[in-house]
Structure formats: structure tokens, C-alpha cells
């Protein structure tokens, strides 16, 4: 079925534009007239042909961002809550979504729903936009007849997850920027500035102070092997990334990151907050606990945490509790394990996990603030020692010459 771009006028003379799926232009005319819109024949044409053809460049296709999904979910929930049929809501969202990739995704979902598939089944075909957590919650909402409530809950969850991610990324921007600038400055000094001083001091014919000689030797070595060093750094980065894509590599690197001072504690708290938040939302939406644990493990973001959650799933399938394997993993703090145990005993696991998520979101805020406060002076000290050491070592001969003259 083709997509047609149309333009028409209402009885009041107002011009309307839009898109419509139809077998041919005559069908578009008939539908528009049934909606009391007088189509303009010259402005009704099939999309994707002639000047309407969309030109896409490989590698430059629009990506679907969490914000796009969040806005879609909010608007869709409002439409369902207002009593609009699912297909009509998807049709409206298709027309007003600005992201072309996401627009095509929604259009494909609409076609599947029109073909008799459930909304969850249609969403499952597009994992880049809708993950397992989203799909399973929608499935639970369809079965329970509370799709609008579930969609609002999903939108709220996406907002909180994006907020948590922004906090962690915001804490890393400043130190990463400073480190990149520092590396660039040191590279320029070693490649271009220090050789000028070395040539000047070489013409003096006198022995140089030890720090100055060491700096010049480092500069000469760096200039001689710059491309080799650059290649090794690039190769190391690519190698680590490829190794991280393997199960063993990801497990080892994630375990090391959890053991890092200060930063490891922040990563652990983020993982705990994400686990508690995801499980709380899934359980309160009616998703079975075994399915919820499997989904939560995939969205943990850390292989160590993922393994700990999967052990919990095995434990439950064998008739045991969740709290025991969580405590044995030594990844989750004792307070979390105790709260989970209380929730299991009282039958209020979802509400207690929600409280755990809220508590650790505040802990993440404090950890980000502490990390920023700690790293700023530490970076300044390290940069001062490195850059100050280079500058002083190169000016030592001039200081000595001034002392002799005086």
C-alpha cells in the first residue's frame, strides 16, 4: 500500500495537509471527501517519487532517541485515554512525528496492527526503538486492559532513566574535556615548543641541567616515534572495544570498573538504581517475575550485575528466594538485599523496590557531586605538575644563566 501526500480545503476555506496510506489516488479523494475535505488534485501525489523522493545517505540516517520514544508514548497514552482506537492514534502520530526513521517505524507498526497483530507483537519487530522492557509492559497492559496507564508509566520511566543517564554523563564531561585538552597541550609542547628550546640550548655548548636534558630526550623520542605511539593508542582502543564485545571481556572489564575507587561506587549505585527501578515498574505492570528478571538482567548495563540477576532467576525457578543470590553476589548492598527479602515476605516487592530506586537515585546525585568535587582539584594538581614541570625544566638553563650574570 502506497503513501500519498495530500492537500485540501475544509468548508471554511482552511487549507490542510497530510499523508495517507491508500491503494491509489482515487481512494485518497474518497476518504478526504468523507471527512468533508475538498482535495486539490494537483497537490495529491504518491510519496517517494519525483521531487518527493527522500534521499538518504548511508551512515547519516536519523537515529531514534529516547526522547522521541518518550514523546510518542506520552501522546499515545493521551489518545488511548481519550478513547481513540489504536490504529487511529498511530495514524495521527505518524503524521506529526518529525523524525523520519521513527515515522516509518510507527507506520510499519500501524500496518501490522491493521493486519491483526497485537500492539506488543508489532512493537517487538522494532527492537532499536522499543526494547524488551517496553514491549513486555505493553503486552501486560493489553492483557489487563490498562494500556493507557501502562503507557504513562513507561513514559515516566523513560524520563527517569534519561535523567539518571544525564547525571552520570554530566559528571564525566568536565574531567574528560580537561584531560583531552591537557593531552593536546603536552603533545604540542613535545612536538613543536621543546625542540625550539633544545636547538637554542644546543648552540650554547654547555651541559644542561638534568631535568632539562630528560625533557629534551623525551621530546626527541616522542617526535621520532609519534606515529608509532599514536598507532599503538588507536590499536589498544580498538582492541579493548573488540574484547569488551565478547562475554569474557565484558565480564572482566565490568568487574574491574566496579573495583575502581570512587568511580566504581558510582557505577554500582547506578546499576542498583536501574535494577530496582526496572523491576518495580515491571512487577507493578503485571509482568511475571521470571520474565521481569530476564528483562532487567539485559538492561542492567553491567555484566556482573546481569549475572547476579540471572542467578536470582534460577533461584526462583527452583523455588528459592531472590534475596539469597543477591546477597551472595556481593554486588548489591546489604540494605537492598534486606529490602528485597522483606518485600518477598510481605508480598509488596514492587513498592519496596520503588523505594530502593528512589533512595539510590538520591545516592547517585550525591556520588556525582562528590566525584566532581574530588576530580576537579585532583585534575588541577596533576596538570599543574605535568605542565609546570615541563615549563620549569625548559627554563632552568635561563635561570642558571641569570644567576651567573648577577
MARPA-471694 format. One line per field, with one value per residue (C-alpha): residue in one letter; residue number from 1; x, y, z. Coordinates in nm, 4 decimals. Layout:
residues N
resn <- a | ...
resi <- NUM | ...
px <- X | ...
py <- Y | ...
pz <- Z | ...
END
This chain:
residues 406
resn <- x | x | x | x | x | x | x | x | x | x | x | x | x | x | x | x | x | x | x | x | x | x | x | x | x | x | x | x | x | x | x | x | x | x | x | x | x | x | x | x | x | x | x | x | x | x | x | x | x | x | x | x | x | x | x | x | x | x | x | x | x | x | x | x | x | x | x | x | x | x | x | x | x | x | x | x | x | x | x | x | x | x | x | x | x | x | x | x | x | x | x | x | x | x | x | x | x | x | x | x | x | x | x | x | x | x | x | x | x | x | x | x | x | x | x | x | x | x | x | x | x | x | x | x | x | x | x | x | x | x | x | x | x | x | x | x | x | x | x | x | x | x | x | x | x | x | x | x | x | x | x | x | x | x | x | x | x | x | x | x | x | x | x | x | x | x | x | x | x | x | x | x | x | x | x | x | x | x | x | x | x | x | x | x | x | x | x | x | x | x | x | x | x | x | x | x | x | x | x | x | x | x | x | x | x | x | x | x | x | x | x | x | x | x | x | x | x | x | x | x | x | x | x | x | x | x | x | x | x | x | x | x | x | x | x | x | x | x | x | x | x | x | x | x | x | x | x | x | x | x | x | x | x | x | x | x | x | x | x | x | x | x | x | x | x | x | x | x | x | x | x | x | x | x | x | x | x | x | x | x | x | x | x | x | x | x | x | x | x | x | x | x | x | x | x | x | x | x | x | x | x | x | x | x | x | x | x | x | x | x | x | x | x | x | x | x | x | x | x | x | x | x | x | x | x | x | x | x | x | x | x | x | x | x | x | x | x | x | x | x | x | x | x | x | x | x | x | x | x | x | x | x | x | x | x | x | x | x | x | x | x | x | x | x | x | x | x | x | x | x | x | x | x | x | x | x | x | x | x | x | x | x | x | x | x | x | x | x | x | x | x | x | x | x | x | x | x | x | x | x | x | x | x | x | x | x
resi <- 1 | 2 | 3 | 4 | 5 | 6 | 7 | 8 | 9 | 10 | 11 | 12 | 13 | 14 | 15 | 16 | 17 | 18 | 19 | 20 | 21 | 22 | 23 | 24 | 25 | 26 | 27 | 28 | 29 | 30 | 31 | 32 | 33 | 34 | 35 | 36 | 37 | 38 | 39 | 40 | 41 | 42 | 43 | 44 | 45 | 46 | 47 | 48 | 49 | 50 | 51 | 52 | 53 | 54 | 55 | 56 | 57 | 58 | 59 | 60 | 61 | 62 | 63 | 64 | 65 | 66 | 67 | 68 | 69 | 70 | 71 | 72 | 73 | 74 | 75 | 76 | 77 | 78 | 79 | 80 | 81 | 82 | 83 | 84 | 85 | 86 | 87 | 88 | 89 | 90 | 91 | 92 | 93 | 94 | 95 | 96 | 97 | 98 | 99 | 100 | 101 | 102 | 103 | 104 | 105 | 106 | 107 | 108 | 109 | 110 | 111 | 112 | 113 | 114 | 115 | 116 | 117 | 118 | 119 | 120 | 121 | 122 | 123 | 124 | 125 | 126 | 127 | 128 | 129 | 130 | 131 | 132 | 133 | 134 | 135 | 136 | 137 | 138 | 139 | 140 | 141 | 142 | 143 | 144 | 145 | 146 | 147 | 148 | 149 | 150 | 151 | 152 | 153 | 154 | 155 | 156 | 157 | 158 | 159 | 160 | 161 | 162 | 163 | 164 | 165 | 166 | 167 | 168 | 169 | 170 | 171 | 172 | 173 | 174 | 175 | 176 | 177 | 178 | 179 | 180 | 181 | 182 | 183 | 184 | 185 | 186 | 187 | 188 | 189 | 190 | 191 | 192 | 193 | 194 | 195 | 196 | 197 | 198 | 199 | 200 | 201 | 202 | 203 | 204 | 205 | 206 | 207 | 208 | 209 | 210 | 211 | 212 | 213 | 214 | 215 | 216 | 217 | 218 | 219 | 220 | 221 | 222 | 223 | 224 | 225 | 226 | 227 | 228 | 229 | 230 | 231 | 232 | 233 | 234 | 235 | 236 | 237 | 238 | 239 | 240 | 241 | 242 | 243 | 244 | 245 | 246 | 247 | 248 | 249 | 250 | 251 | 252 | 253 | 254 | 255 | 256 | 257 | 258 | 259 | 260 | 261 | 262 | 263 | 264 | 265 | 266 | 267 | 268 | 269 | 270 | 271 | 272 | 273 | 274 | 275 | 276 | 277 | 278 | 279 | 280 | 281 | 282 | 283 | 284 | 285 | 286 | 287 | 288 | 289 | 290 | 291 | 292 | 293 | 294 | 295 | 296 | 297 | 298 | 299 | 300 | 301 | 302 | 303 | 304 | 305 | 306 | 307 | 308 | 309 | 310 | 311 | 312 | 313 | 314 | 315 | 316 | 317 | 318 | 319 | 320 | 321 | 322 | 323 | 324 | 325 | 326 | 327 | 328 | 329 | 330 | 331 | 332 | 333 | 334 | 335 | 336 | 337 | 338 | 339 | 340 | 341 | 342 | 343 | 344 | 345 | 346 | 347 | 348 | 349 | 350 | 351 | 352 | 353 | 354 | 355 | 356 | 357 | 358 | 359 | 360 | 361 | 362 | 363 | 364 | 365 | 366 | 367 | 368 | 369 | 370 | 371 | 372 | 373 | 374 | 375 | 376 | 377 | 378 | 379 | 380 | 381 | 382 | 383 | 384 | 385 | 386 | 387 | 388 | 389 | 390 | 391 | 392 | 393 | 394 | 395 | 396 | 397 | 398 | 399 | 400 | 401 | 402 | 403 | 404 | 405 | 406
px <- 0.0000 | 0.1452 | 0.1712 | 0.0181 | 0.0883 | -0.2332 | -0.3565 | -0.7145 | -0.9552 | -1.2297 | -1.5764 | -1.4499 | -1.1690 | -0.8877 | -0.6023 | -0.4982 | -0.2019 | -0.1111 | -0.0164 | -0.2407 | -0.1902 | -0.4092 | -0.4106 | -0.4474 | -0.5219 | -0.8947 | -0.9138 | -0.7442 | -1.0021 | -1.2883 | -1.1538 | -1.0900 | -1.4410 | -1.5890 | -1.4039 | -1.5571 | -1.2226 | -1.2147 | -0.8866 | -0.6750 | -0.5982 | -0.2697 | -0.1481 | -0.2260 | 0.0691 | 0.2428 | 0.5240 | 0.8732 | 0.8502 | 0.9847 | 1.0643 | 0.9022 | 1.1642 | 1.3526 | 1.7275 | 1.9133 | 2.2911 | 2.4357 | 2.5549 | 2.3553 | 2.0147 | 1.8277 | 1.8528 | 1.5599 | 1.6359 | 1.4810 | 1.3155 | 1.1358 | 1.0047 | 0.9057 | 0.7055 | 0.5411 | 0.4446 | 0.3018 | 0.0926 | -0.0201 | -0.1293 | -0.3315 | -0.5057 | -0.5874 | -0.7124 | -0.9394 | -1.0961 | -0.9269 | -0.8708 | -0.5091 | -0.4873 | -0.6215 | -0.3799 | -0.0870 | -0.2033 | -0.2078 | 0.1346 | 0.2734 | 0.1737 | 0.3148 | 0.6416 | 0.9343 | 1.1982 | 1.1709 | 1.3120 | 1.0737 | 0.7863 | 0.8488 | 0.8677 | 0.5301 | 0.3802 | 0.5027 | 0.3554 | 0.0224 | 0.0172 | 0.0863 | -0.1912 | -0.4308 | -0.3291 | -0.4499 | -0.1334 | -0.1365 | 0.0393 | 0.3074 | 0.3760 | 0.4062 | 0.6440 | 0.8619 | 0.9635 | 1.1466 | 1.3965 | 1.6052 | 1.3135 | 1.1278 | 1.3282 | 1.2064 | 1.1056 | 0.8799 | 0.7247 | 0.6520 | 0.4908 | 0.2683 | 0.1762 | 0.0798 | -0.1241 | -0.3121 | -0.3960 | -0.5057 | -0.6990 | -0.4951 | -0.2843 | -0.3175 | -0.1957 | 0.0968 | 0.1969 | 0.2000 | 0.4108 | 0.6540 | 0.6895 | 0.7605 | 1.0143 | 1.1937 | 1.2146 | 1.3694 | 1.6143 | 1.7233 | 1.7654 | 1.9843 | 2.1950 | 2.2373 | 2.3641 | 2.6389 | 2.7362 | 2.7375 | 2.9813 | 3.2195 | 3.2118 | 3.4288 | 3.7161 | 3.7201 | 3.7369 | 4.0213 | 4.2160 | 4.1753 | 4.2918 | 4.5853 | 4.6965 | 4.6725 | 4.8790 | 5.1502 | 5.1659 | 5.2128 | 5.4839 | 5.6746 | 5.6441 | 5.6933 | 5.7900 | 6.0585 | 6.2592 | 6.2978 | 6.4460 | 6.6633 | 6.8102 | 6.8731 | 7.0457 | 7.2443 | 7.4109 | 7.5306 | 7.7649 | 7.7184 | 7.5920 | 7.2222 | 7.0546 | 6.9332 | 6.5564 | 6.6079 | 6.8065 | 6.5431 | 6.2662 | 6.4591 | 6.5291 | 6.1592 | 6.0708 | 6.3204 | 6.1869 | 5.8261 | 5.8949 | 6.0759 | 5.8052 | 5.4955 | 5.3114 | 5.4089 | 5.2698 | 4.9584 | 4.9053 | 4.9529 | 4.6972 | 4.4425 | 4.5087 | 4.4753 | 4.1446 | 4.0071 | 4.1376 | 3.9754 | 3.6478 | 3.6509 | 3.7455 | 3.4603 | 3.2167 | 3.2992 | 3.1289 | 3.4536 | 3.5965 | 3.2864 | 3.2702 | 3.6345 | 3.6201 | 3.2885 | 3.4311 | 3.7353 | 3.5195 | 3.3235 | 3.6524 | 3.7694 | 3.7920 | 3.5075 | 3.4002 | 3.3292 | 3.0970 | 2.9066 | 2.8716 | 2.7445 | 2.4810 | 2.3639 | 2.3295 | 2.1343 | 1.9051 | 1.8416 | 1.7719 | 1.5287 | 1.3561 | 1.3120 | 1.1882 | 0.9471 | 0.7920 | 0.7652 | 0.6137 | 0.3633 | 0.2599 | 0.1746 | 0.4789 | 0.5633 | 0.8655 | 1.0723 | 1.0188 | 1.0890 | 1.4229 | 1.5254 | 1.4425 | 1.6096 | 1.9275 | 1.9536 | 1.9089 | 2.1482 | 2.4334 | 2.6942 | 2.7794 | 2.8483 | 2.5074 | 2.3484 | 2.4925 | 2.3760 | 2.0199 | 2.0164 | 2.1221 | 1.8200 | 1.6018 | 1.7417 | 1.6924 | 1.3244 | 1.2646 | 1.3957 | 1.1561 | 1.4031 | 1.4072 | 1.5571 | 1.7389 | 1.9802 | 2.1585 | 2.1591 | 2.3471 | 2.5853 | 2.6803 | 2.8279 | 2.7301 | 2.4166 | 2.4483 | 2.3072 | 2.0288 | 1.8970 | 1.9056 | 1.7181 | 1.4546 | 1.4047 | 1.3685 | 1.1061 | 0.9224 | 0.9121 | 0.7783 | 0.5120 | 0.4101 | 0.4978 | 0.8170 | 0.7272 | 0.6627 | 0.9789 | 1.1869 | 1.0427 | 1.1633 | 1.5059 | 1.5195 | 1.4282 | 1.6884 | 1.9677 | 1.8761 | 1.9485 | 2.2677 | 2.3701 | 2.3154 | 2.5445 | 2.8030 | 2.8108 | 2.8572 | 3.1349 | 3.3064 | 3.3017 | 3.4276 | 3.7095 | 3.8189 | 3.8413 | 4.1295 | 4.2912 | 4.2987 | 4.4310 | 4.7141 | 4.8117 | 4.8017 | 4.9986 | 5.2698 | 5.2969 | 5.2723 | 5.4559 | 5.7321 | 5.7790 | 5.7913 | 6.0283 | 6.2631 | 6.2959 | 6.3599 | 6.6166 | 6.9159 | 6.7880 | 6.7500 | 7.1054 | 7.2404 | 7.0674 | 7.2213 | 7.5723 | 7.5286 | 7.4037
py <- 0.0000 | 0.3361 | 0.6558 | 0.9670 | 1.3308 | 1.5330 | 1.8879 | 2.0042 | 2.2659 | 2.2491 | 2.4000 | 2.7094 | 2.7515 | 2.6382 | 2.4555 | 2.1212 | 1.8971 | 1.5432 | 1.1911 | 0.8898 | 0.5244 | 0.4084 | 0.1786 | 0.4676 | 0.8394 | 0.7787 | 0.6175 | 0.9252 | 1.1526 | 0.9421 | 0.9369 | 1.3107 | 1.3887 | 1.1608 | 1.3762 | 1.6913 | 1.7969 | 1.9031 | 1.7637 | 1.9664 | 1.7148 | 1.8794 | 1.8507 | 1.4806 | 1.2618 | 0.9446 | 0.9997 | 0.8856 | 0.9684 | 1.2608 | 1.5648 | 1.3963 | 1.1210 | 1.1033 | 1.0986 | 0.9078 | 0.8985 | 0.5788 | 0.6422 | 0.9660 | 0.8170 | 0.9741 | 0.7724 | 0.7152 | 0.8864 | 0.8033 | 1.1443 | 1.0552 | 0.7348 | 0.9189 | 1.1861 | 0.9178 | 0.7209 | 1.0254 | 1.1294 | 0.7744 | 0.7292 | 1.0524 | 0.9356 | 0.5922 | 0.7583 | 0.9817 | 0.6746 | 0.6839 | 0.3447 | 0.2264 | 0.2424 | 0.5973 | 0.7074 | 0.5551 | 0.7240 | 1.0657 | 1.0083 | 0.9032 | 1.2369 | 1.4562 | 1.2739 | 1.4775 | 1.2012 | 1.0251 | 0.6951 | 0.6863 | 0.7933 | 0.4929 | 0.2694 | 0.3904 | 0.3472 | -0.0151 | -0.0769 | 0.0673 | -0.1647 | -0.4682 | -0.3726 | -0.3243 | -0.6715 | -0.8259 | -0.8305 | -0.7061 | -0.3819 | -0.5677 | -0.8064 | -0.5110 | -0.3255 | -0.6347 | -0.6168 | -0.2884 | -0.3578 | -0.0475 | 0.1732 | -0.0466 | -0.2737 | -0.5886 | -0.3915 | -0.1634 | -0.4488 | -0.6691 | -0.3829 | -0.3047 | -0.6745 | -0.6741 | -0.3563 | -0.5075 | -0.8222 | -0.6268 | -0.3625 | -0.0794 | 0.0169 | 0.3922 | 0.3557 | 0.1374 | 0.3813 | 0.6712 | 0.4607 | 0.3764 | 0.7437 | 0.8356 | 0.5536 | 0.6695 | 1.0230 | 0.8980 | 0.6682 | 0.9531 | 1.1833 | 0.9261 | 0.8828 | 1.2603 | 1.2911 | 1.0345 | 1.1742 | 1.5277 | 1.4232 | 1.2844 | 1.5752 | 1.8165 | 1.5806 | 1.4226 | 1.7646 | 1.8755 | 1.5546 | 1.5848 | 1.9486 | 1.8579 | 1.5750 | 1.8095 | 2.0795 | 1.8349 | 1.6888 | 2.0363 | 2.1193 | 1.7969 | 1.8211 | 2.1914 | 2.4019 | 2.1985 | 2.1328 | 2.5125 | 2.5372 | 2.2316 | 2.3939 | 2.7168 | 2.5407 | 2.3184 | 2.6255 | 2.7333 | 2.4340 | 2.3868 | 2.0975 | 2.1264 | 2.0597 | 1.7020 | 1.7854 | 1.9867 | 1.7082 | 1.4483 | 1.6665 | 1.7141 | 1.3400 | 1.2644 | 1.5214 | 1.3704 | 1.0199 | 1.1343 | 1.3111 | 1.0057 | 0.7574 | 0.9791 | 0.7812 | 0.4540 | 0.5765 | 0.7102 | 0.3783 | 0.1825 | 0.4015 | 0.3567 | -0.0173 | -0.0504 | 0.1367 | -0.0779 | -0.3947 | -0.3112 | -0.2312 | -0.5610 | -0.7508 | -0.5818 | -0.7148 | -1.0719 | -1.2222 | -1.2872 | -0.9468 | -0.7608 | -0.9562 | -0.8822 | -0.5109 | -0.4591 | -0.6308 | -0.4008 | -0.0892 | -0.1869 | -0.2061 | 0.1411 | 0.3912 | 0.6446 | 0.5776 | 0.2114 | 0.3104 | 0.5423 | 0.2660 | 0.0253 | 0.2716 | 0.3431 | -0.0326 | -0.0850 | 0.2107 | 0.0826 | -0.2737 | -0.1582 | 0.0882 | -0.1631 | -0.4452 | -0.2146 | -0.0908 | -0.4402 | -0.6024 | -0.3202 | -0.3530 | -0.7206 | -0.8740 | -1.2186 | -1.2081 | -1.4568 | -1.2525 | -0.9335 | -1.0648 | -1.1760 | -0.8313 | -0.6481 | -0.8541 | -0.7479 | -0.3799 | -0.3830 | -0.2260 | -0.4313 | -0.7971 | -0.8645 | -0.7294 | -0.9201 | -1.2496 | -1.1768 | -1.1078 | -1.4226 | -1.6271 | -1.4823 | -1.6002 | -1.9538 | -1.9426 | -1.8503 | -2.1183 | -2.3700 | -2.2459 | -2.0300 | -1.6567 | -1.3589 | -1.2126 | -1.5046 | -1.4991 | -1.1170 | -1.1258 | -1.3988 | -1.1948 | -0.9193 | -0.6696 | -0.5439 | -0.3661 | -0.5455 | -0.2871 | -0.3767 | -0.7479 | -0.6948 | -0.4773 | -0.7433 | -1.0120 | -0.8029 | -0.7407 | -1.1128 | -1.1970 | -0.9241 | -0.9510 | -0.5864 | -0.6364 | -0.3791 | -0.0956 | -0.1710 | -0.1843 | 0.1547 | 0.2938 | 0.1392 | 0.3019 | 0.6429 | 0.6092 | 0.5112 | 0.7842 | 1.0295 | 0.8359 | 0.8759 | 1.2522 | 1.2632 | 1.0366 | 1.2551 | 1.5680 | 1.4018 | 1.2725 | 1.6172 | 1.7830 | 1.5285 | 1.5233 | 1.8987 | 1.9658 | 1.6315 | 1.7132 | 2.0629 | 1.9187 | 1.6594 | 1.9150 | 2.1618 | 1.9051 | 1.7913 | 2.1260 | 2.3139 | 2.0515 | 2.0848 | 2.4645 | 2.4824 | 2.2188 | 2.4174 | 2.7472 | 2.6091 | 2.6936 | 3.0513 | 3.0773 | 2.9449 | 3.1878 | 3.4767 | 3.3699 | 3.3610 | 3.7046 | 3.8579
pz <- 0.0000 | -0.1059 | 0.0965 | -0.0603 | 0.0267 | 0.0051 | 0.0382 | 0.0599 | 0.1911 | 0.4509 | 0.4086 | 0.5920 | 0.3363 | 0.5664 | 0.3911 | 0.5414 | 0.4576 | 0.5497 | 0.4484 | 0.3908 | 0.3063 | 0.0204 | -0.2821 | -0.5270 | -0.5538 | -0.6028 | -0.2613 | -0.1123 | -0.2790 | -0.1443 | 0.2118 | 0.2153 | 0.0861 | 0.3531 | 0.6078 | 0.4480 | 0.2987 | -0.0666 | -0.2115 | -0.4525 | -0.7339 | -0.8321 | -0.4726 | -0.4243 | -0.5221 | -0.4160 | -0.1702 | -0.2659 | -0.6349 | -0.8332 | -0.6224 | -0.3226 | -0.3238 | 0.0052 | -0.0382 | 0.2312 | 0.2694 | 0.4205 | 0.7760 | 0.8086 | 0.8783 | 1.1685 | 1.4889 | 1.7209 | 2.0513 | 2.3911 | 2.3863 | 2.0609 | 2.2194 | 2.5384 | 2.3485 | 2.1336 | 2.4452 | 2.6243 | 2.3246 | 2.2532 | 2.6162 | 2.5977 | 2.2795 | 2.4236 | 2.7419 | 2.5302 | 2.3707 | 2.0269 | 1.8586 | 1.8483 | 1.4688 | 1.4544 | 1.7269 | 1.5389 | 1.2176 | 1.3869 | 1.5429 | 1.2043 | 1.0554 | 1.3334 | 1.4115 | 1.2792 | 1.2916 | 0.9529 | 1.0770 | 1.3709 | 1.1458 | 0.9198 | 1.2266 | 1.3559 | 1.0084 | 0.9982 | 1.3454 | 1.2303 | 0.9292 | 1.1489 | 1.3911 | 1.0978 | 0.9821 | 1.3083 | 1.5218 | 1.8781 | 1.9620 | 2.1601 | 1.8714 | 1.6330 | 1.8658 | 1.9120 | 1.5441 | 1.6103 | 1.8939 | 1.8153 | 1.9176 | 2.1674 | 2.3977 | 2.5753 | 2.8839 | 2.6777 | 2.4792 | 2.7810 | 2.9707 | 2.6705 | 2.6462 | 3.0143 | 2.9611 | 2.6669 | 2.8610 | 3.1690 | 2.9724 | 3.1231 | 2.8214 | 2.8820 | 3.2435 | 3.1340 | 2.8585 | 3.1050 | 3.3395 | 3.0575 | 2.9618 | 3.3239 | 3.3429 | 3.0254 | 3.1682 | 3.4925 | 3.3092 | 3.0797 | 3.3811 | 3.5558 | 3.2426 | 3.2025 | 3.5594 | 3.5049 | 3.1632 | 3.3031 | 3.5741 | 3.3094 | 3.0633 | 3.2622 | 3.3545 | 3.0078 | 2.8422 | 3.0691 | 3.0053 | 2.6265 | 2.6328 | 2.8573 | 2.6269 | 2.3273 | 2.5042 | 2.6153 | 2.2620 | 2.1100 | 2.3649 | 2.2967 | 1.9176 | 1.8493 | 2.1507 | 2.3290 | 2.0052 | 1.9662 | 2.3168 | 2.2504 | 1.9375 | 2.1311 | 2.4206 | 2.1833 | 2.0301 | 2.3764 | 2.4005 | 2.7745 | 2.9827 | 3.0592 | 3.3954 | 3.4366 | 3.4270 | 3.1061 | 2.9415 | 3.0374 | 2.8915 | 2.5652 | 2.5403 | 2.5921 | 2.3258 | 2.0766 | 2.1418 | 2.1107 | 1.7792 | 1.6419 | 1.7425 | 1.7376 | 1.4706 | 1.6369 | 1.9718 | 1.8011 | 1.6237 | 1.9480 | 2.1275 | 1.8465 | 1.8263 | 2.2050 | 2.1987 | 1.9166 | 2.0826 | 2.4158 | 2.2419 | 2.0483 | 2.3643 | 2.5504 | 2.2907 | 2.3976 | 2.7041 | 2.8933 | 2.8055 | 2.9114 | 3.2377 | 3.3202 | 3.2297 | 3.4124 | 3.7196 | 3.7072 | 3.6743 | 3.9851 | 4.1787 | 4.0766 | 4.3640 | 4.3753 | 4.0139 | 4.0890 | 4.3730 | 4.1377 | 3.8748 | 4.1400 | 4.2636 | 3.9095 | 3.8451 | 4.1690 | 4.0947 | 3.7413 | 3.8640 | 4.1346 | 3.9010 | 3.6174 | 3.8428 | 4.0251 | 3.7009 | 3.5512 | 3.8612 | 3.9164 | 3.5493 | 3.5888 | 3.4169 | 3.5683 | 3.7993 | 3.5939 | 3.2763 | 3.4705 | 3.5979 | 3.2476 | 3.1053 | 3.3938 | 3.3516 | 2.9861 | 3.0743 | 3.3727 | 3.1739 | 3.3644 | 3.3052 | 3.6749 | 3.7727 | 3.4836 | 3.6089 | 3.9641 | 3.8423 | 3.6271 | 3.9310 | 4.1107 | 3.8232 | 3.8502 | 4.2265 | 4.1907 | 3.9269 | 4.1805 | 4.4474 | 4.6393 | 4.7155 | 4.5313 | 4.8309 | 4.8859 | 4.5469 | 4.5547 | 4.8852 | 4.7619 | 4.4559 | 4.6798 | 4.4098 | 4.5805 | 4.9181 | 5.2273 | 5.2578 | 4.9122 | 4.9890 | 5.3152 | 5.1455 | 4.8772 | 5.1466 | 5.3293 | 5.0024 | 4.9253 | 5.2703 | 5.2695 | 4.9028 | 4.8418 | 4.6403 | 4.3736 | 4.6221 | 4.8225 | 4.5045 | 4.4105 | 4.7445 | 4.6860 | 4.3405 | 4.4818 | 4.7581 | 4.5190 | 4.2722 | 4.5550 | 4.6288 | 4.2642 | 4.2940 | 4.5987 | 4.4344 | 4.1209 | 4.3336 | 4.5366 | 4.2227 | 4.0627 | 4.3805 | 4.4107 | 4.0474 | 3.9921 | 4.2357 | 4.1512 | 3.7799 | 3.8511 | 4.0634 | 3.8015 | 3.5201 | 3.7289 | 3.7976 | 3.4341 | 3.2575 | 3.5312 | 3.5304 | 3.1546 | 3.1652 | 3.4628 | 3.3190 | 2.9962 | 3.1747 | 3.4226 | 3.1963 | 3.1640 | 3.5430 | 3.5899 | 3.3298 | 3.5078 | 3.8396 | 3.6856 | 3.5300 | 3.8555
END
